[in-house]
């Protein structure tokens, strides 16, 4: 069974970097989801992929856990964050490429 080890991105409701990113180990689904004929919900018989989610403080802990338990895994490193530094005063700078308008 293949697992993914990754660092989840922030939600839209988060802005700061407090409570640093945790690393997550999730299993890949074995079967495709199907529609339940009675209720219309999507269901699967595989509980490991939908209900098992292990969180670790560091990437090394997650990799060590997968190695100790013989779990094949795919490591997904997070993309570096690009910060765009902006200031309100830049709207009125003399060297601005286009004139500022309302």
C-alpha distances in whole Angstrom, upper triangle without the diagonal:
4,7,10,13,16,20,21,24,27,28,32,33,33,35,35,33,33,31,29,25,22,19,16,12,11,7,7,9,8,12,15,17,20,24,25,28,30,30,28,25,22,19,16,15,11,13,10,10,14,15,13,14,15,18,19,23,22,20,20,19,16,15,16,14,11,13,14,11,10,7,7,8,11,14,17,20,23,26,29,31,35,37,40,44,46,49,52,55,53,54,58,58,60,58,56,55,56,58,57,58,57
4,7,10,13,17,18,21,24,26,29,31,30,32,32,30,31,28,26,22,20,16,14,10,9,6,6,9,9,13,15,17,21,24,26,29,31,30,29,26,22,20,17,17,13,14,11,10,14,15,13,13,14,17,18,21,20,17,18,17,14,13,15,14,10,12,14,12,10,7,5,5,7,11,13,17,19,22,25,28,31,34,37,40,43,46,48,51,50,51,54,54,57,54,52,51,52,55,53,54,54
4,7,10,13,15,18,21,22,26,28,27,29,29,27,27,24,22,19,16,13,10,7,5,4,6,9,11,14,16,18,21,24,26,30,32,30,28,25,22,20,17,17,14,14,10,9,12,13,11,10,11,13,14,17,16,14,15,14,11,11,13,11,8,11,14,12,11,7,6,4,6,9,11,14,16,19,23,25,28,31,34,37,40,43,45,48,47,48,52,51,54,52,50,49,50,52,51,52,51
4,6,10,11,14,18,19,23,25,24,26,26,23,24,22,19,16,14,10,8,6,5,6,7,11,13,16,17,19,22,25,27,31,32,31,29,25,22,21,19,20,16,16,12,10,13,14,12,10,11,12,13,15,14,12,14,14,10,10,13,12,10,13,15,14,14,10,9,5,5,6,7,11,13,16,19,21,24,27,30,33,36,39,42,44,43,44,48,48,50,48,46,45,46,49,47,48,48
4,7,10,13,16,18,22,23,22,24,23,20,21,19,16,13,11,7,6,5,7,9,11,14,17,20,21,22,26,28,30,34,35,33,31,28,25,24,22,23,19,18,15,13,15,15,13,10,9,10,10,12,11,8,10,10,7,8,11,11,9,12,15,14,14,11,10,7,6,5,6,8,10,14,17,19,23,25,28,31,34,37,40,42,41,43,46,46,49,46,44,44,45,48,46,47,47
4,6,9,13,15,18,20,19,20,20,17,18,16,14,10,9,6,5,7,8,11,12,16,19,21,22,23,26,29,31,34,36,33,31,28,25,25,23,24,21,20,17,15,16,17,14,11,11,10,10,12,10,8,11,12,9,10,14,14,13,15,18,18,18,15,14,10,9,6,5,6,7,11,14,15,19,21,25,28,30,33,36,39,37,39,42,42,45,43,41,41,42,44,42,44,43
4,7,9,12,16,17,15,16,16,13,15,13,10,6,6,5,6,9,11,14,16,19,22,24,24,25,28,30,32,36,37,34,32,29,26,26,25,26,23,22,19,17,18,18,16,12,12,9,10,10,9,8,12,13,11,13,16,16,15,18,20,20,21,18,17,14,12,10,8,7,6,10,12,13,17,19,22,25,27,30,33,36,35,36,39,39,42,40,38,39,39,42,40,41,41
4,7,9,12,14,13,14,15,13,14,13,11,7,7,7,7,10,11,14,15,18,22,23,23,23,26,28,30,33,34,31,29,26,24,24,23,25,22,21,19,16,16,17,15,12,12,10,12,12,12,12,16,16,14,16,19,18,18,21,23,23,23,20,20,16,14,12,10,10,8,11,13,13,17,18,21,24,26,29,31,34,33,35,38,38,41,40,37,38,38,40,38,39,38
4,7,9,11,10,11,12,11,13,13,11,8,10,10,11,14,15,18,18,21,24,26,25,24,28,29,31,34,35,32,30,27,25,26,26,28,25,24,22,19,19,20,19,15,16,14,15,15,15,15,18,19,17,19,22,22,22,24,27,26,27,24,23,19,17,15,12,11,8,10,11,11,14,15,18,21,23,26,28,31,30,31,34,35,38,36,34,34,35,36,34,35,34
4,7,8,6,8,9,9,11,11,10,8,11,12,13,17,17,21,21,23,27,28,27,26,29,30,32,35,36,33,31,28,26,27,27,30,27,26,24,22,21,21,20,17,17,15,16,16,17,17,21,21,19,22,25,24,24,27,29,29,30,27,26,23,21,19,16,15,11,12,13,11,14,15,17,19,21,24,26,29,28,29,33,33,37,35,33,33,34,35,33,34,33
4,5,6,8,11,12,13,13,13,12,13,15,15,18,18,21,22,23,27,28,26,25,28,28,30,33,33,30,28,25,24,25,26,29,27,25,24,21,20,20,20,17,19,17,18,18,20,20,24,24,22,24,27,26,26,30,31,31,32,28,28,25,23,21,18,18,15,15,16,14,17,17,19,21,22,25,26,29,29,29,33,34,37,36,34,34,34,35,33,33,31
4,6,8,11,13,15,15,16,15,17,19,19,22,22,25,25,26,30,30,28,27,29,29,31,34,34,31,29,26,26,27,29,31,30,28,27,25,23,23,24,21,22,20,22,22,23,24,27,27,26,28,31,30,30,33,35,34,35,32,31,28,26,24,21,20,17,17,18,15,17,16,18,20,20,22,23,27,26,27,30,31,35,34,31,31,31,32,29,30,28
4,7,10,12,13,14,15,15,17,19,20,23,23,26,27,28,32,32,31,29,31,31,32,35,35,32,30,27,27,29,30,33,31,29,28,26,24,24,24,22,23,20,22,22,23,24,28,28,26,29,32,31,31,34,36,35,36,33,33,30,28,26,23,23,19,20,20,17,19,18,19,21,21,23,23,27,27,27,31,32,36,35,33,33,33,33,31,31,29
4,6,8,9,11,12,12,14,17,18,22,22,26,27,28,32,33,32,30,33,33,35,38,38,34,33,30,29,31,31,34,32,30,28,26,25,24,24,21,21,19,20,19,21,22,25,25,24,27,29,29,29,33,34,34,35,32,32,29,27,24,22,20,17,17,17,15,16,16,17,19,19,21,23,26,26,27,30,31,35,34,32,33,33,33,31,31,30
4,7,9,11,12,13,16,19,20,24,25,28,29,31,35,36,35,33,36,36,38,41,41,38,36,33,32,34,35,37,35,33,32,29,28,28,27,24,24,21,22,20,21,23,26,26,26,28,31,31,31,34,36,36,37,34,34,30,28,26,23,21,17,17,16,13,14,13,14,15,16,18,19,23,23,24,27,28,31,31,29,30,30,31,28,29,27
4,6,9,9,11,15,18,20,24,25,29,30,32,36,37,36,35,38,39,40,43,44,40,39,36,35,36,36,38,36,34,32,30,29,28,28,24,23,20,20,18,19,21,24,24,24,27,29,29,30,33,34,35,36,33,33,30,28,25,22,20,17,17,16,13,14,13,15,15,17,18,20,23,24,25,28,29,32,32,30,31,32,32,30,31,30
4,7,6,8,12,15,17,21,23,27,28,31,34,36,35,35,38,39,40,44,44,41,39,36,35,35,35,37,34,32,30,28,28,27,26,22,21,18,17,15,16,18,21,21,21,24,26,26,27,30,31,32,33,31,31,27,25,22,20,17,14,15,14,11,14,13,16,16,19,20,23,26,26,27,30,31,34,33,31,33,34,35,32,34,33
4,5,9,11,15,17,21,23,27,29,31,35,37,36,36,39,39,41,44,44,41,40,36,35,36,36,37,34,32,30,29,28,27,25,22,20,17,16,14,15,18,21,20,21,24,25,25,27,30,30,31,33,31,31,28,27,24,22,20,17,18,17,15,18,17,19,20,22,23,25,28,29,30,33,33,37,36,35,36,37,38,35,37,36
4,7,8,12,15,18,21,24,27,29,32,34,34,33,36,37,38,42,42,39,38,34,33,33,33,34,32,29,27,26,25,24,22,18,17,13,13,10,13,16,18,18,18,21,22,22,24,27,27,28,30,28,28,25,25,22,20,19,16,18,18,17,20,19,22,23,25,27,29,32,32,34,37,37,41,40,38,39,40,41,39,40,39
4,6,10,13,16,19,23,25,27,31,33,33,33,36,37,39,42,42,39,38,35,33,33,32,34,31,28,26,25,24,23,22,18,16,12,11,9,10,12,15,15,16,18,20,20,22,24,25,26,28,26,26,23,22,19,17,15,13,15,15,14,17,17,21,22,24,26,29,32,31,33,36,36,40,38,37,38,39,40,38,40,39
4,7,9,13,16,19,21,24,27,29,29,29,33,34,36,39,40,37,35,32,30,30,29,31,28,25,23,21,21,21,19,15,13,10,9,8,9,10,14,14,13,16,18,18,19,22,23,24,25,22,23,19,18,15,14,12,10,13,13,13,17,17,21,23,25,28,30,33,32,34,37,37,41,39,37,38,39,41,39,40,39
4,6,10,13,16,19,22,25,27,28,27,31,32,34,38,38,35,34,30,28,28,27,28,25,23,20,19,19,18,16,12,10,6,6,5,7,8,12,11,10,13,15,15,16,19,20,20,22,19,20,17,16,14,13,12,11,15,16,16,20,21,24,26,29,31,34,37,36,38,41,41,44,43,41,42,43,44,42,43,43
4,7,10,13,16,19,22,25,25,26,29,31,33,36,37,35,33,29,27,27,25,26,23,21,18,17,17,17,14,10,8,6,5,6,6,6,9,9,7,10,12,12,13,15,17,17,18,16,16,13,13,10,10,10,10,14,15,17,21,22,26,28,31,33,36,39,38,40,43,43,46,44,42,43,44,46,44,45,44
4,6,10,13,15,19,21,22,22,26,28,29,33,34,31,30,26,24,23,21,22,19,17,14,13,13,13,10,7,6,5,6,9,9,9,11,10,7,10,13,11,11,15,16,16,17,14,14,12,12,10,10,11,12,16,18,19,23,25,28,30,33,36,38,41,40,42,45,45,48,46,44,44,45,47,45,46,45
4,7,10,13,16,19,20,20,24,26,28,32,33,30,29,26,23,22,19,20,16,15,11,10,12,12,8,6,5,6,8,11,11,10,12,10,7,9,11,9,8,12,14,12,13,10,11,9,10,9,10,13,14,18,20,22,26,28,31,34,36,39,42,44,43,45,48,48,51,49,47,47,48,50,48,49,48
4,7,9,12,15,16,17,20,23,24,28,29,27,26,22,19,18,16,16,13,12,8,7,9,9,7,5,7,9,11,15,15,13,15,14,10,12,15,12,11,14,16,14,14,11,11,9,10,11,12,14,15,19,22,23,27,29,32,35,37,40,42,46,44,45,49,49,52,50,48,48,48,50,49,49,48
4,6,9,12,13,15,18,21,23,26,28,26,25,21,18,16,14,14,10,10,6,5,8,9,7,8,10,12,15,18,18,16,18,16,13,14,16,13,11,14,16,13,13,9,10,9,10,12,13,17,18,21,24,26,29,32,35,38,40,43,46,49,47,48,52,52,55,53,50,50,50,53,51,52,51
4,6,9,11,12,16,19,21,25,27,25,23,20,17,15,13,13,10,11,8,6,9,11,10,11,13,16,18,21,21,18,20,19,16,16,19,17,14,17,19,16,15,11,11,9,10,13,13,17,18,21,25,26,29,32,35,38,40,44,46,49,47,48,52,52,54,52,50,49,49,52,50,51,50
4,6,7,9,12,16,18,21,23,22,20,17,13,12,9,10,7,9,8,5,8,11,11,12,15,18,21,24,24,22,24,23,19,20,22,20,17,20,21,18,18,14,14,13,14,16,17,20,22,24,28,29,32,35,37,40,42,46,47,51,49,50,53,54,56,54,52,51,51,53,52,52,51
4,7,10,13,16,18,21,23,23,21,18,15,13,9,9,7,10,9,8,10,13,13,15,18,21,23,27,27,24,26,25,21,21,23,21,18,20,22,19,17,14,14,14,15,18,19,23,25,27,31,32,35,38,41,44,46,49,51,54,53,53,57,57,60,58,55,54,54,57,55,55,55
4,6,9,13,15,17,20,20,18,16,12,10,7,8,7,10,11,9,11,14,15,17,20,23,26,30,30,27,29,28,24,25,27,24,22,24,26,22,21,18,18,18,18,22,22,26,27,29,33,34,37,39,42,45,47,50,52,55,53,54,57,58,60,58,56,54,54,57,55,55,54
4,6,10,13,15,18,18,15,13,10,9,7,9,9,12,13,11,11,15,17,18,22,24,27,31,31,29,31,30,26,27,29,27,24,27,28,25,24,21,20,20,20,22,22,26,27,28,32,33,36,38,40,44,45,48,50,53,51,51,55,56,58,56,53,52,52,54,53,53,52
4,7,9,13,15,14,12,10,6,6,5,8,9,12,13,11,10,14,16,18,22,24,27,31,31,29,32,31,27,28,30,28,25,29,30,27,26,23,22,22,22,24,24,27,27,29,33,33,36,38,40,43,45,48,49,52,51,51,55,55,58,56,53,52,52,54,52,52,50
4,7,9,12,12,9,8,5,6,7,10,12,14,16,14,13,17,19,21,25,28,31,34,35,33,35,34,31,32,34,31,29,32,33,30,29,26,26,25,25,28,27,31,31,33,36,37,39,41,43,46,47,50,51,55,53,53,57,58,60,59,55,54,54,55,54,53,52
4,6,9,8,6,6,4,6,9,12,14,16,19,17,15,18,21,23,27,29,33,36,37,36,38,37,33,34,37,34,32,35,36,33,33,29,29,29,29,31,30,33,33,34,38,38,40,42,44,47,48,50,51,55,53,53,57,58,61,59,56,55,54,55,54,53,51
4,6,6,5,5,6,6,9,12,15,16,19,18,16,18,22,24,28,30,34,37,38,37,39,38,34,36,38,35,33,36,37,34,34,31,31,30,31,33,32,36,35,37,40,41,43,45,46,49,50,53,53,57,56,55,59,60,63,62,59,58,57,58,56,55,54
4,6,6,8,9,10,13,15,18,19,23,22,20,22,25,28,31,34,38,41,42,41,43,42,38,40,42,39,37,40,41,37,37,34,34,34,34,37,36,39,39,40,44,44,46,48,49,52,53,55,56,60,58,58,61,63,66,64,61,60,59,60,58,57,55
4,6,8,11,11,14,16,19,20,24,23,21,22,26,28,32,34,38,41,43,42,44,42,39,41,43,40,38,41,42,38,39,36,36,36,36,38,38,41,40,42,45,45,47,49,50,53,54,56,56,60,59,58,62,64,67,65,62,61,60,61,59,58,56
4,6,9,10,14,16,19,19,22,21,19,20,24,26,30,32,36,39,40,40,42,40,37,39,41,38,36,40,40,37,38,35,35,34,35,36,36,38,38,39,42,42,44,46,47,50,50,52,53,56,56,55,59,60,63,62,59,58,57,58,56,55,52
4,7,9,13,15,18,19,22,20,18,20,23,25,29,31,35,38,39,38,41,39,36,38,40,37,35,39,40,36,37,33,33,33,33,34,33,36,35,37,40,40,42,43,44,47,48,50,51,54,53,53,56,58,61,59,56,55,54,55,53,52,50
4,6,10,13,15,15,18,17,14,16,20,21,25,27,31,34,35,34,37,36,32,34,36,33,32,35,36,33,33,30,30,29,29,31,30,33,32,34,37,37,39,40,42,45,46,48,49,52,51,51,54,56,59,58,54,54,52,54,52,51,49
4,7,11,12,13,16,14,11,14,18,19,23,25,29,32,33,32,34,33,30,31,33,31,29,32,33,30,30,27,27,26,26,28,27,30,30,31,35,35,37,39,40,44,44,47,48,52,50,50,54,55,58,56,53,52,52,53,51,50,49
4,7,9,10,13,12,10,12,15,18,21,24,28,31,32,31,33,32,28,30,32,29,27,30,31,28,28,25,25,24,25,27,27,30,30,32,35,36,38,40,42,45,46,49,50,54,53,52,56,57,60,59,56,55,54,56,54,53,52
4,5,7,10,9,8,11,14,16,20,23,26,30,30,29,31,29,26,27,29,26,24,27,28,24,24,21,22,22,22,25,25,28,29,31,35,35,38,40,42,46,47,50,51,55,53,54,57,58,61,59,56,56,55,57,55,55,53
4,6,9,10,9,11,13,17,20,23,26,30,31,29,31,29,26,27,28,25,23,26,26,23,23,20,21,21,23,26,26,30,30,33,37,37,40,43,45,48,50,53,54,58,56,57,60,61,64,62,59,59,58,60,58,58,57
4,6,6,7,9,10,13,16,20,23,27,27,26,27,25,22,23,25,21,19,22,23,19,19,17,17,18,19,22,23,26,27,30,33,35,38,40,43,46,47,50,52,55,54,55,58,59,62,60,57,57,57,59,57,57,56
4,6,5,6,7,11,14,17,20,24,25,24,26,24,20,22,23,20,18,22,22,18,19,16,18,18,20,22,23,26,27,30,33,34,37,39,42,45,46,49,51,54,53,54,57,58,61,59,57,56,56,58,56,56,55
4,6,6,5,8,11,15,18,21,22,21,22,20,17,18,19,16,15,18,18,15,15,13,14,14,16,18,20,23,24,27,30,31,35,37,40,43,45,48,50,53,52,52,56,57,60,58,55,55,55,57,55,56,54
4,6,6,8,11,14,17,21,21,20,22,20,17,18,20,17,15,19,19,17,17,13,14,13,14,17,17,20,21,24,28,29,32,34,37,40,42,45,47,50,49,49,53,54,57,55,52,52,52,54,52,52,51
4,6,8,12,15,18,21,23,22,24,22,19,20,22,19,18,22,22,19,20,17,18,17,17,19,19,22,22,25,28,29,32,34,37,39,41,44,46,49,48,48,52,53,56,54,51,51,51,53,51,51,50
4,6,10,13,16,20,21,21,23,20,17,20,21,18,17,21,21,18,19,17,18,17,19,20,20,23,23,26,29,30,33,35,37,40,42,45,46,50,49,49,53,54,57,55,53,53,53,54,52,52,51
4,7,10,13,17,18,18,19,17,14,16,17,14,14,17,17,15,16,13,15,14,16,17,18,21,21,25,27,28,32,34,37,39,41,44,46,49,48,49,53,53,57,55,52,52,53,54,52,53,52
4,7,10,14,15,15,17,14,11,14,16,13,13,17,17,15,17,14,15,14,15,15,16,18,18,21,24,25,28,30,33,36,38,41,43,46,45,46,50,50,53,52,49,49,50,51,49,50,49
4,7,10,12,12,14,11,8,12,13,10,11,14,14,13,15,13,15,13,15,14,15,17,18,21,23,24,28,30,33,35,38,40,43,46,45,46,50,50,53,52,49,50,50,52,50,51,50
4,7,9,10,12,10,8,12,13,11,12,16,16,15,18,15,17,15,15,14,15,15,16,19,21,22,25,27,30,32,35,37,40,43,42,44,47,47,50,49,47,47,48,50,48,49,47
4,6,7,9,6,6,10,10,9,11,14,15,15,17,15,17,15,15,14,14,14,15,19,20,21,25,26,30,32,34,37,40,42,42,44,47,47,50,48,47,47,48,50,48,49,48
4,7,9,7,8,11,12,12,14,16,17,18,20,19,20,17,18,15,15,14,15,18,19,20,23,24,28,29,32,35,37,40,40,42,45,44,48,46,45,45,46,48,46,48,47
4,5,5,7,9,10,11,13,15,16,17,19,17,18,15,15,13,13,12,13,16,17,18,22,24,27,29,32,35,38,40,39,41,44,44,47,45,44,44,46,48,46,48,47
4,5,5,6,9,10,11,12,14,16,17,15,15,12,12,9,10,9,11,14,16,18,22,24,27,29,32,35,38,41,40,42,45,44,47,45,44,44,45,48,46,48,47
4,5,5,6,9,10,10,12,14,15,14,15,13,13,11,13,12,14,18,19,21,25,27,30,32,36,38,42,44,43,45,48,47,50,48,47,47,49,51,49,51,51
4,5,5,6,9,10,10,12,14,13,15,13,14,12,15,14,16,20,21,23,27,29,32,34,37,40,43,45,44,47,50,49,52,50,49,49,51,53,51,53,52
4,5,5,6,9,10,11,12,11,12,10,11,10,12,13,15,18,20,22,26,28,32,34,37,40,43,45,44,46,49,49,52,50,48,48,50,52,50,52,51
4,5,5,6,9,10,10,9,10,8,10,8,11,12,15,19,21,23,27,29,33,35,38,41,44,47,45,47,51,50,53,50,49,49,50,53,51,53,53
4,5,5,6,9,10,10,12,11,13,12,15,16,19,22,24,26,30,32,36,38,41,44,47,49,48,50,53,53,56,53,52,52,54,56,55,56,56
4,5,5,6,9,8,11,11,13,13,16,17,20,23,25,27,31,33,37,39,42,45,48,50,49,51,54,54,57,55,53,53,55,57,55,57,56
4,6,5,6,5,7,7,10,11,14,16,19,22,25,27,31,33,37,39,42,45,48,51,49,51,55,54,57,55,53,53,54,56,55,56,56
4,6,5,6,8,9,12,12,16,18,21,24,26,29,33,35,39,41,44,47,50,53,51,53,57,56,59,56,55,55,56,59,57,59,58
4,6,8,11,12,15,16,19,21,24,27,29,32,35,38,41,44,47,50,52,55,54,56,59,58,61,59,58,58,59,61,60,61,61
4,6,9,11,15,16,19,21,24,28,30,32,36,38,42,44,47,50,53,56,55,56,60,59,62,60,58,58,59,62,60,61,61
4,6,9,13,15,18,21,24,27,30,32,36,39,42,45,48,51,54,56,55,57,60,59,62,60,58,58,59,61,60,61,61
4,6,10,12,15,18,21,24,27,30,33,36,39,42,45,48,51,53,52,54,57,57,59,57,55,55,56,58,57,58,58
4,7,10,13,16,20,23,26,28,32,35,38,41,44,47,50,52,51,52,56,55,58,55,53,53,54,56,55,56,56
4,6,10,13,16,19,22,25,28,31,34,37,40,43,46,48,47,48,52,51,54,51,50,49,50,53,52,53,52
4,6,10,13,16,19,22,25,28,31,34,37,40,43,46,44,45,49,48,51,48,46,45,47,49,48,50,49
4,6,10,13,16,18,22,25,28,31,34,37,40,43,41,42,46,45,48,45,44,43,44,47,46,47,47
4,7,9,12,15,18,21,25,28,30,34,37,39,37,39,42,42,44,42,40,39,41,43,42,44,44
4,7,9,12,15,18,22,25,28,31,34,36,35,36,40,39,41,39,37,37,38,41,40,42,42
4,6,9,12,15,18,21,24,28,30,33,31,33,36,36,38,36,34,34,35,38,37,38,38
4,6,9,12,15,19,22,25,28,30,28,30,33,33,35,33,31,31,32,34,33,35,35
4,6,10,13,16,19,22,25,27,26,28,31,30,32,30,29,28,30,33,32,34,34
4,6,10,12,16,19,22,24,22,24,28,27,30,28,26,26,28,30,29,30,31
4,7,10,13,16,19,21,19,21,24,23,26,24,22,22,24,26,25,27,28
4,6,9,13,16,18,16,18,21,21,24,22,20,21,22,24,23,25,26
4,6,10,13,15,13,15,18,17,20,18,17,17,19,21,19,22,22
4,7,10,12,10,13,16,15,18,17,15,17,18,20,18,21,22
4,7,9,7,10,12,12,16,15,13,15,16,17,15,17,18
4,5,6,8,10,10,14,14,13,15,16,16,14,16,17
4,5,6,8,10,13,14,13,15,15,14,12,14,14
4,5,6,7,10,12,11,14,14,13,11,14,15
4,5,5,9,9,8,11,11,11,10,13,14
4,6,9,10,7,10,10,9,6,9,11
4,7,9,7,11,10,9,7,10,12
4,6,6,9,10,9,9,13,15
4,6,9,10,9,10,14,17
4,6,9,10,11,15,18
4,6,7,8,12,15
4,7,9,12,16
4,6,9,13
4,6,10
4,7
4
